[in-house]
């Protein structure tokens, strides 16, 4: 049930995991787990999860797009001023 809600919430609407958790009033960990399952489910549909990776606001270091939650520190400059990753569901383009 919750994953279907996630699909509707994120369709063409990029949000961070923290924003999703606030919107649906569940813990961040639960959102993270459901996003991982949703990613697996989307492989069999005409949709895909697009992740804008987390980025250090100080030095610009870009984290791996696989990490869906906000990192605590930048490995390059050790700053904690990190922009959260944004997650969006889009229709898969075939060409």
Biopython code that builds the backbone (N, CA, C, O; Angstrom):
import numpy as np
from Bio.PDB.StructureBuilder import StructureBuilder

atoms = [
    (1, "UNK", "N", (0.824, -1.189, 0.000)),
    (1, "UNK", "CA", (0.000, 0.000, 0.000)),
    (1, "UNK", "C", (0.876, 1.264, 0.000)),
    (1, "UNK", "O", (0.656, 2.163, -0.812)),
    (2, "UNK", "N", (1.840, 1.338, 0.880)),
    (2, "UNK", "CA", (2.668, 2.537, 0.990)),
    (2, "UNK", "C", (3.497, 2.764, -0.265)),
    (2, "UNK", "O", (3.689, 3.908, -0.677)),
    (3, "UNK", "N", (3.986, 1.701, -0.877)),
    (3, "UNK", "CA", (4.813, 1.873, -2.074)),
    (3, "UNK", "C", (4.007, 2.453, -3.229)),
    (3, "UNK", "O", (4.529, 3.235, -4.023)),
    (4, "UNK", "N", (2.759, 2.077, -3.323)),
    (4, "UNK", "CA", (1.895, 2.639, -4.354)),
    (4, "UNK", "C", (1.706, 4.143, -4.116)),
    (4, "UNK", "O", (1.676, 4.929, -5.063)),
    (5, "UNK", "N", (1.580, 4.533, -2.845)),
    (5, "UNK", "CA", (1.476, 5.950, -2.496)),
    (5, "UNK", "C", (2.762, 6.691, -2.871)),
    (5, "UNK", "O", (2.721, 7.820, -3.360)),
    (6, "UNK", "N", (3.893, 6.043, -2.637)),
    (6, "UNK", "CA", (5.186, 6.638, -2.996)),
    (6, "UNK", "C", (5.267, 6.893, -4.494)),
    (6, "UNK", "O", (5.747, 7.939, -4.933)),
    (7, "UNK", "N", (4.802, 5.947, -5.254)),
    (7, "UNK", "CA", (4.829, 6.070, -6.709)),
    (7, "UNK", "C", (4.070, 7.322, -7.146)),
    (7, "UNK", "O", (4.556, 8.087, -7.979)),
    (8, "UNK", "N", (2.893, 7.527, -6.591)),
    (8, "UNK", "CA", (2.095, 8.704, -6.938)),
    (8, "UNK", "C", (2.744, 9.993, -6.440)),
    (8, "UNK", "O", (2.749, 11.002, -7.146)),
    (9, "UNK", "N", (3.288, 9.961, -5.233)),
    (9, "UNK", "CA", (3.904, 11.143, -4.632)),
    (9, "UNK", "C", (5.121, 11.621, -5.415)),
    (9, "UNK", "O", (5.339, 12.825, -5.555)),
    (10, "UNK", "N", (5.912, 10.684, -5.924)),
    (10, "UNK", "CA", (7.174, 11.019, -6.581)),
    (10, "UNK", "C", (7.088, 11.149, -8.091)),
    (10, "UNK", "O", (8.074, 11.510, -8.734)),
    (11, "UNK", "N", (5.929, 10.863, -8.671)),
    (11, "UNK", "CA", (5.798, 10.944, -10.126)),
    (11, "UNK", "C", (5.976, 12.397, -10.565)),
    (11, "UNK", "O", (5.145, 13.258, -10.273)),
    (12, "UNK", "N", (7.080, 12.649, -11.274)),
    (12, "UNK", "CA", (7.431, 13.982, -11.781)),
    (12, "UNK", "C", (7.453, 15.041, -10.682)),
    (12, "UNK", "O", (7.126, 16.203, -10.926)),
    (13, "UNK", "N", (7.842, 14.634, -9.460)),
    (13, "UNK", "CA", (7.894, 15.537, -8.313)),
    (13, "UNK", "C", (9.099, 15.160, -7.450)),
    (13, "UNK", "O", (8.953, 14.371, -6.517)),
    (14, "UNK", "N", (10.288, 15.705, -7.739)),
    (14, "UNK", "CA", (11.482, 15.325, -6.978)),
    (14, "UNK", "C", (11.382, 15.737, -5.507)),
    (14, "UNK", "O", (11.031, 16.874, -5.191)),
    (15, "UNK", "N", (11.697, 14.793, -4.613)),
    (15, "UNK", "CA", (11.663, 15.036, -3.170)),
    (15, "UNK", "C", (12.817, 14.287, -2.512)),
    (15, "UNK", "O", (13.299, 13.284, -3.037)),
    (16, "UNK", "N", (13.253, 14.783, -1.364)),
    (16, "UNK", "CA", (14.270, 14.074, -0.582)),
    (16, "UNK", "C", (13.570, 13.057, 0.305)),
    (16, "UNK", "O", (12.354, 13.119, 0.489)),
    (17, "UNK", "N", (14.333, 12.125, 0.855)),
    (17, "UNK", "CA", (13.770, 11.117, 1.759)),
    (17, "UNK", "C", (13.159, 11.795, 2.986)),
    (17, "UNK", "O", (12.098, 11.385, 3.456)),
    (18, "UNK", "N", (13.820, 12.826, 3.503)),
    (18, "UNK", "CA", (13.290, 13.544, 4.675)),
    (18, "UNK", "C", (11.964, 14.227, 4.340)),
    (18, "UNK", "O", (11.043, 14.219, 5.157)),
    (19, "UNK", "N", (11.861, 14.816, 3.151)),
    (19, "UNK", "CA", (10.606, 15.456, 2.744)),
    (19, "UNK", "C", (9.481, 14.437, 2.606)),
    (19, "UNK", "O", (8.346, 14.695, 3.005)),
    (20, "UNK", "N", (9.804, 13.283, 2.042)),
    (20, "UNK", "CA", (8.807, 12.216, 1.893)),
    (20, "UNK", "C", (8.328, 11.770, 3.271)),
    (20, "UNK", "O", (7.127, 11.626, 3.502)),
    (21, "UNK", "N", (9.280, 11.551, 4.190)),
    (21, "UNK", "CA", (8.935, 11.103, 5.546)),
    (21, "UNK", "C", (8.015, 12.111, 6.233)),
    (21, "UNK", "O", (7.047, 11.722, 6.887)),
    (22, "UNK", "N", (8.310, 13.386, 6.090)),
    (22, "UNK", "CA", (7.434, 14.411, 6.683)),
    (22, "UNK", "C", (6.051, 14.398, 6.040)),
    (22, "UNK", "O", (5.036, 14.508, 6.729)),
    (23, "UNK", "N", (6.018, 14.264, 4.726)),
    (23, "UNK", "CA", (4.754, 14.293, 3.985)),
    (23, "UNK", "C", (3.823, 13.142, 4.389)),
    (23, "UNK", "O", (2.623, 13.344, 4.580)),
    (24, "UNK", "N", (4.385, 11.943, 4.516)),
    (24, "UNK", "CA", (3.549, 10.775, 4.814)),
    (24, "UNK", "C", (3.572, 10.385, 6.294)),
    (24, "UNK", "O", (2.924, 9.424, 6.708)),
    (25, "UNK", "N", (4.332, 11.151, 7.078)),
    (25, "UNK", "CA", (4.394, 10.981, 8.538)),
    (25, "UNK", "C", (4.822, 9.575, 8.969)),
    (25, "UNK", "O", (4.156, 8.912, 9.764)),
    (26, "UNK", "N", (5.947, 9.152, 8.419)),
    (26, "UNK", "CA", (6.567, 7.887, 8.819)),
    (26, "UNK", "C", (8.059, 8.131, 9.027)),
    (26, "UNK", "O", (8.589, 9.126, 8.532)),
    (27, "UNK", "N", (8.749, 7.243, 9.749)),
    (27, "UNK", "CA", (10.196, 7.406, 9.963)),
    (27, "UNK", "C", (10.991, 7.326, 8.653)),
    (27, "UNK", "O", (10.595, 6.637, 7.713)),
    (28, "UNK", "N", (12.099, 8.033, 8.614)),
    (28, "UNK", "CA", (12.972, 8.059, 7.438)),
    (28, "UNK", "C", (13.409, 6.644, 7.047)),
    (28, "UNK", "O", (13.451, 6.318, 5.861)),
    (29, "UNK", "N", (13.729, 5.816, 8.021)),
    (29, "UNK", "CA", (14.175, 4.447, 7.723)),
    (29, "UNK", "C", (13.109, 3.660, 6.962)),
    (29, "UNK", "O", (13.424, 2.912, 6.036)),
    (30, "UNK", "N", (11.867, 3.830, 7.352)),
    (30, "UNK", "CA", (10.777, 3.128, 6.666)),
    (30, "UNK", "C", (10.659, 3.605, 5.216)),
    (30, "UNK", "O", (10.442, 2.799, 4.312)),
    (31, "UNK", "N", (10.802, 4.904, 4.997)),
    (31, "UNK", "CA", (10.755, 5.453, 3.640)),
    (31, "UNK", "C", (11.913, 4.878, 2.825)),
    (31, "UNK", "O", (11.721, 4.461, 1.683)),
    (32, "UNK", "N", (13.100, 4.855, 3.402)),
    (32, "UNK", "CA", (14.278, 4.327, 2.714)),
    (32, "UNK", "C", (14.059, 2.875, 2.294)),
    (32, "UNK", "O", (14.342, 2.504, 1.155)),
    (33, "UNK", "N", (13.555, 2.058, 3.213)),
    (33, "UNK", "CA", (13.303, 0.641, 2.910)),
    (33, "UNK", "C", (12.274, 0.499, 1.789)),
    (33, "UNK", "O", (12.450, -0.311, 0.879)),
    (34, "UNK", "N", (11.205, 1.284, 1.855)),
    (34, "UNK", "CA", (10.173, 1.207, 0.824)),
    (34, "UNK", "C", (10.690, 1.694, -0.527)),
    (34, "UNK", "O", (10.295, 1.165, -1.566)),
    (35, "UNK", "N", (11.559, 2.686, -0.523)),
    (35, "UNK", "CA", (12.146, 3.157, -1.784)),
    (35, "UNK", "C", (13.007, 2.073, -2.430)),
    (35, "UNK", "O", (12.999, 1.915, -3.650)),
    (36, "UNK", "N", (13.738, 1.339, -1.621)),
    (36, "UNK", "CA", (14.563, 0.241, -2.156)),
    (36, "UNK", "C", (13.683, -0.820, -2.822)),
    (36, "UNK", "O", (14.012, -1.319, -3.898)),
    (37, "UNK", "N", (12.568, -1.159, -2.179)),
    (37, "UNK", "CA", (11.642, -2.143, -2.757)),
    (37, "UNK", "C", (10.971, -1.584, -4.012)),
    (37, "UNK", "O", (10.782, -2.302, -4.994)),
    (38, "UNK", "N", (10.618, -0.316, -3.973)),
    (38, "UNK", "CA", (10.005, 0.323, -5.135)),
    (38, "UNK", "C", (10.960, 0.304, -6.326)),
    (38, "UNK", "O", (10.535, 0.080, -7.459)),
    (39, "UNK", "N", (12.222, 0.533, -6.077)),
    (39, "UNK", "CA", (13.228, 0.497, -7.136)),
    (39, "UNK", "C", (13.234, -0.870, -7.825)),
    (39, "UNK", "O", (13.317, -0.952, -9.050)),
    (40, "UNK", "N", (13.147, -1.933, -7.035)),
    (40, "UNK", "CA", (13.101, -3.285, -7.599)),
    (40, "UNK", "C", (11.832, -3.482, -8.430)),
    (40, "UNK", "O", (11.884, -4.065, -9.513)),
    (41, "UNK", "N", (10.707, -3.003, -7.933)),
    (41, "UNK", "CA", (9.425, -3.163, -8.629)),
    (41, "UNK", "C", (9.388, -2.405, -9.943)),
    (41, "UNK", "O", (8.784, -2.873, -10.908)),
    (42, "UNK", "N", (10.021, -1.250, -9.995)),
    (42, "UNK", "CA", (9.996, -0.416, -11.194)),
    (42, "UNK", "C", (10.732, -1.036, -12.366)),
    (42, "UNK", "O", (10.500, -0.660, -13.515)),
    (43, "UNK", "N", (11.600, -1.965, -12.095)),
    (43, "UNK", "CA", (12.359, -2.603, -13.181)),
    (43, "UNK", "C", (11.459, -3.345, -14.160)),
    (43, "UNK", "O", (11.852, -3.605, -15.297)),
    (44, "UNK", "N", (10.247, -3.686, -13.716)),
    (44, "UNK", "CA", (9.318, -4.454, -14.541)),
    (44, "UNK", "C", (8.197, -3.577, -15.097)),
    (44, "UNK", "O", (7.178, -4.091, -15.560)),
    (45, "UNK", "N", (8.382, -2.258, -15.054)),
    (45, "UNK", "CA", (7.353, -1.338, -15.533)),
    (45, "UNK", "C", (7.949, -0.391, -16.557)),
    (45, "UNK", "O", (9.124, -0.503, -16.907)),
    (46, "UNK", "N", (7.164, 0.513, -17.024)),
    (46, "UNK", "CA", (7.626, 1.528, -17.965)),
    (46, "UNK", "C", (8.112, 2.782, -17.262)),
    (46, "UNK", "O", (8.236, 3.841, -17.877)),
    (47, "UNK", "N", (8.391, 2.658, -15.952)),
    (47, "UNK", "CA", (8.847, 3.805, -15.183)),
    (47, "UNK", "C", (10.216, 3.531, -14.578)),
    (47, "UNK", "O", (10.645, 2.382, -14.472)),
    (48, "UNK", "N", (10.896, 4.609, -14.182)),
    (48, "UNK", "CA", (12.202, 4.472, -13.554)),
    (48, "UNK", "C", (12.365, 5.509, -12.457)),
    (48, "UNK", "O", (11.723, 6.560, -12.470)),
    (49, "UNK", "N", (13.236, 5.193, -11.509)),
    (49, "UNK", "CA", (13.545, 6.123, -10.429)),
    (49, "UNK", "C", (14.759, 6.932, -10.845)),
    (49, "UNK", "O", (15.804, 6.377, -11.186)),
    (50, "UNK", "N", (14.612, 8.244, -10.815)),
    (50, "UNK", "CA", (15.706, 9.148, -11.161)),
    (50, "UNK", "C", (16.199, 9.789, -9.861)),
    (50, "UNK", "O", (15.426, 10.438, -9.155)),
    (51, "UNK", "N", (17.468, 9.609, -9.551)),
    (51, "UNK", "CA", (18.036, 10.152, -8.318)),
    (51, "UNK", "C", (19.049, 11.233, -8.665)),
    (51, "UNK", "O", (20.024, 10.986, -9.374)),
    (52, "UNK", "N", (18.801, 12.442, -8.153)),
    (52, "UNK", "CA", (19.785, 13.517, -8.234)),
    (52, "UNK", "C", (20.667, 13.343, -7.004)),
    (52, "UNK", "O", (20.183, 13.526, -5.887)),
    (53, "UNK", "N", (21.945, 12.996, -7.166)),
    (53, "UNK", "CA", (22.788, 12.645, -6.018)),
    (53, "UNK", "C", (22.985, 13.786, -5.020)),
    (53, "UNK", "O", (22.875, 14.964, -5.359)),
    (54, "UNK", "N", (23.277, 13.396, -3.785)),
    (54, "UNK", "CA", (23.641, 14.371, -2.752)),
    (54, "UNK", "C", (24.904, 15.091, -3.205)),
    (54, "UNK", "O", (25.724, 14.539, -3.939)),
    (55, "UNK", "N", (25.044, 16.340, -2.751)),
    (55, "UNK", "CA", (26.205, 17.131, -3.175)),
    (55, "UNK", "C", (26.658, 18.023, -2.028)),
    (55, "UNK", "O", (25.842, 18.600, -1.309)),
    (56, "UNK", "N", (27.976, 18.125, -1.870)),
    (56, "UNK", "CA", (28.542, 19.021, -0.861)),
    (56, "UNK", "C", (28.353, 20.452, -1.341)),
    (56, "UNK", "O", (28.724, 20.794, -2.464)),
    (57, "UNK", "N", (27.779, 21.274, -0.492)),
    (57, "UNK", "CA", (27.558, 22.674, -0.871)),
    (57, "UNK", "C", (28.824, 23.514, -0.751)),
    (57, "UNK", "O", (28.880, 24.632, -1.262)),
    (58, "UNK", "N", (29.836, 22.980, -0.079)),
    (58, "UNK", "CA", (31.080, 23.731, 0.093)),
    (58, "UNK", "C", (32.041, 23.512, -1.077)),
    (58, "UNK", "O", (32.515, 24.473, -1.682)),
    (59, "UNK", "N", (32.327, 22.239, -1.394)),
    (59, "UNK", "CA", (33.322, 21.963, -2.440)),
    (59, "UNK", "C", (32.719, 21.407, -3.729)),
    (59, "UNK", "O", (33.412, 21.309, -4.742)),
    (60, "UNK", "N", (31.426, 21.039, -3.701)),
    (60, "UNK", "CA", (30.783, 20.538, -4.905)),
    (60, "UNK", "C", (30.913, 19.042, -5.125)),
    (60, "UNK", "O", (30.444, 18.532, -6.142)),
    (61, "UNK", "N", (31.546, 18.317, -4.187)),
    (61, "UNK", "CA", (31.683, 16.870, -4.329)),
    (61, "UNK", "C", (30.308, 16.239, -4.508)),
    (61, "UNK", "O", (29.378, 16.546, -3.763)),
    (62, "UNK", "N", (30.179, 15.357, -5.496)),
    (62, "UNK", "CA", (28.917, 14.677, -5.756)),
    (62, "UNK", "C", (29.016, 13.233, -5.270)),
    (62, "UNK", "O", (29.929, 12.500, -5.650)),
    (63, "UNK", "N", (28.075, 12.839, -4.438)),
    (63, "UNK", "CA", (28.041, 11.487, -3.894)),
    (63, "UNK", "C", (27.456, 10.525, -4.915)),
    (63, "UNK", "O", (26.906, 10.951, -5.931)),
    (64, "UNK", "N", (27.572, 9.238, -4.651)),
    (64, "UNK", "CA", (27.035, 8.190, -5.500)),
    (64, "UNK", "C", (25.506, 8.270, -5.502)),
    (64, "UNK", "O", (24.897, 8.473, -4.452)),
    (65, "UNK", "N", (24.893, 8.114, -6.656)),
    (65, "UNK", "CA", (23.434, 8.186, -6.780)),
    (65, "UNK", "C", (22.741, 7.008, -6.088)),
    (65, "UNK", "O", (21.531, 7.048, -5.865)),
    (66, "UNK", "N", (23.489, 5.976, -5.751)),
    (66, "UNK", "CA", (22.909, 4.826, -5.041)),
    (66, "UNK", "C", (22.525, 5.176, -3.611)),
    (66, "UNK", "O", (21.647, 4.540, -3.028)),
    (67, "UNK", "N", (23.177, 6.180, -3.047)),
    (67, "UNK", "CA", (22.896, 6.582, -1.663)),
    (67, "UNK", "C", (21.675, 7.492, -1.661)),
    (67, "UNK", "O", (21.721, 8.605, -2.185)),
    (68, "UNK", "N", (20.569, 7.007, -1.061)),
    (68, "UNK", "CA", (19.316, 7.749, -1.091)),
    (68, "UNK", "C", (19.142, 8.684, 0.098)),
    (68, "UNK", "O", (18.293, 9.576, 0.064)),
    (69, "UNK", "N", (19.935, 8.490, 1.147)),
    (69, "UNK", "CA", (19.823, 9.353, 2.323)),
    (69, "UNK", "C", (20.995, 10.332, 2.355)),
    (69, "UNK", "O", (22.014, 10.125, 1.697)),
    (70, "UNK", "N", (20.832, 11.381, 3.118)),
    (70, "UNK", "CA", (21.847, 12.432, 3.196)),
    (70, "UNK", "C", (23.083, 11.937, 3.947)),
    (70, "UNK", "O", (22.967, 11.468, 5.079)),
    (71, "UNK", "N", (24.258, 12.035, 3.337)),
    (71, "UNK", "CA", (25.507, 11.685, 4.027)),
    (71, "UNK", "C", (25.786, 12.682, 5.149)),
    (71, "UNK", "O", (25.312, 13.818, 5.105)),
    (72, "UNK", "N", (26.545, 12.263, 6.142)),
    (72, "UNK", "CA", (26.821, 13.162, 7.265)),
    (72, "UNK", "C", (27.948, 14.150, 6.973)),
    (72, "UNK", "O", (27.881, 15.307, 7.388)),
    (73, "UNK", "N", (28.987, 13.696, 6.258)),
    (73, "UNK", "CA", (30.134, 14.556, 5.947)),
    (73, "UNK", "C", (30.621, 14.304, 4.538)),
    (73, "UNK", "O", (30.442, 13.224, 3.974)),
    (74, "UNK", "N", (31.239, 15.326, 3.987)),
    (74, "UNK", "CA", (31.870, 15.207, 2.680)),
    (74, "UNK", "C", (33.221, 14.501, 2.858)),
    (74, "UNK", "O", (34.010, 14.906, 3.712)),
    (75, "UNK", "N", (33.501, 13.463, 2.077)),
    (75, "UNK", "CA", (34.791, 12.780, 2.198)),
    (75, "UNK", "C", (35.959, 13.612, 1.666)),
    (75, "UNK", "O", (37.114, 13.338, 1.991)),
    (76, "UNK", "N", (35.665, 14.620, 0.856)),
    (76, "UNK", "CA", (36.710, 15.443, 0.260)),
    (76, "UNK", "C", (37.136, 16.585, 1.186)),
    (76, "UNK", "O", (38.326, 16.759, 1.450)),
    (77, "UNK", "N", (36.159, 17.371, 1.682)),
    (77, "UNK", "CA", (36.517, 18.555, 2.478)),
    (77, "UNK", "C", (36.053, 18.455, 3.936)),
    (77, "UNK", "O", (36.331, 19.349, 4.735)),
    (78, "UNK", "N", (35.356, 17.384, 4.281)),
    (78, "UNK", "CA", (34.863, 17.105, 5.644)),
    (78, "UNK", "C", (33.745, 18.055, 6.092)),
    (78, "UNK", "O", (33.373, 18.048, 7.266)),
    (79, "UNK", "N", (33.213, 18.858, 5.196)),
    (79, "UNK", "CA", (32.112, 19.766, 5.540)),
    (79, "UNK", "C", (30.838, 18.963, 5.799)),
    (79, "UNK", "O", (30.692, 17.846, 5.301)),
    (80, "UNK", "N", (29.938, 19.522, 6.561)),
    (80, "UNK", "CA", (28.656, 18.876, 6.850)),
    (80, "UNK", "C", (27.503, 19.583, 6.139)),
    (80, "UNK", "O", (26.339, 19.264, 6.378)),
    (81, "UNK", "N", (27.813, 20.514, 5.289)),
    (81, "UNK", "CA", (26.811, 21.275, 4.563)),
    (81, "UNK", "C", (26.490, 20.534, 3.267)),
    (81, "UNK", "O", (27.015, 20.855, 2.201)),
    (82, "UNK", "N", (25.611, 19.528, 3.387)),
    (82, "UNK", "CA", (25.326, 18.610, 2.290)),
    (82, "UNK", "C", (23.898, 18.807, 1.776)),
    (82, "UNK", "O", (22.951, 18.873, 2.560)),
    (83, "UNK", "N", (23.757, 18.897, 0.481)),
    (83, "UNK", "CA", (22.430, 18.954, -0.152)),
    (83, "UNK", "C", (21.920, 17.519, -0.282)),
    (83, "UNK", "O", (22.624, 16.651, -0.800)),
    (84, "UNK", "N", (20.699, 17.270, 0.186)),
    (84, "UNK", "CA", (20.130, 15.919, 0.161)),
    (84, "UNK", "C", (19.867, 15.452, -1.269)),
    (84, "UNK", "O", (19.602, 16.269, -2.150)),
    (85, "UNK", "N", (19.939, 14.132, -1.504)),
    (85, "UNK", "CA", (19.586, 13.620, -2.826)),
    (85, "UNK", "C", (18.085, 13.787, -3.064)),
    (85, "UNK", "O", (17.291, 13.744, -2.124)),
    (86, "UNK", "N", (17.710, 13.975, -4.309)),
    (86, "UNK", "CA", (16.304, 14.104, -4.686)),
    (86, "UNK", "C", (15.899, 12.890, -5.512)),
    (86, "UNK", "O", (16.638, 12.442, -6.388)),
    (87, "UNK", "N", (14.718, 12.369, -5.219)),
    (87, "UNK", "CA", (14.226, 11.159, -5.865)),
    (87, "UNK", "C", (12.953, 11.500, -6.619)),
    (87, "UNK", "O", (12.082, 12.209, -6.115)),
    (88, "UNK", "N", (12.862, 10.977, -7.851)),
    (88, "UNK", "CA", (11.704, 11.254, -8.708)),
    (88, "UNK", "C", (11.401, 10.006, -9.521)),
    (88, "UNK", "O", (12.305, 9.245, -9.867)),
    (89, "UNK", "N", (10.122, 9.800, -9.824)),
    (89, "UNK", "CA", (9.705, 8.692, -10.682)),
    (89, "UNK", "C", (9.315, 9.295, -12.031)),
    (89, "UNK", "O", (8.523, 10.235, -12.098)),
    (90, "UNK", "N", (9.874, 8.750, -13.086)),
    (90, "UNK", "CA", (9.582, 9.229, -14.450)),
    (90, "UNK", "C", (9.233, 8.059, -15.339)),
    (90, "UNK", "O", (9.572, 6.911, -15.051)),
    (91, "UNK", "N", (8.550, 8.369, -16.422)),
    (91, "UNK", "CA", (8.310, 7.350, -17.442)),
    (91, "UNK", "C", (9.621, 7.073, -18.145)),
    (91, "UNK", "O", (10.385, 7.990, -18.445)),
    (92, "UNK", "N", (9.873, 5.825, -18.402)),
    (92, "UNK", "CA", (11.102, 5.412, -19.074)),
    (92, "UNK", "C", (11.001, 5.787, -20.547)),
    (92, "UNK", "O", (10.004, 5.493, -21.206)),
    (93, "UNK", "N", (12.040, 6.437, -21.054)),
    (93, "UNK", "CA", (12.048, 6.831, -22.459)),
    (93, "UNK", "C", (12.615, 5.682, -23.283)),
    (93, "UNK", "O", (13.703, 5.177, -23.005)),
    (94, "UNK", "N", (11.888, 5.293, -24.266)),
    (94, "UNK", "CA", (12.355, 4.221, -25.153)),
    (94, "UNK", "C", (12.756, 4.846, -26.479)),
    (94, "UNK", "O", (12.073, 5.728, -27.000)),
    (95, "UNK", "N", (13.831, 4.393, -26.993)),
    (95, "UNK", "CA", (14.257, 4.988, -28.242)),
    (95, "UNK", "C", (15.229, 4.136, -28.877)),
    (95, "UNK", "O", (15.722, 4.461, -29.957)),
]
sb = StructureBuilder()
sb.init_structure("model")
sb.init_model(0)
sb.init_chain("A")
sb.init_seg("    ")
for serial, (resi, resn, name, xyz) in enumerate(atoms, 1):
    if name == "N":
        sb.init_residue(resn, " ", resi, " ")
    sb.init_atom(name, np.array(xyz, "f"), 0.0, 1.0, " ", f" {name:<3s}", serial, name[0])
structure = sb.get_structure()
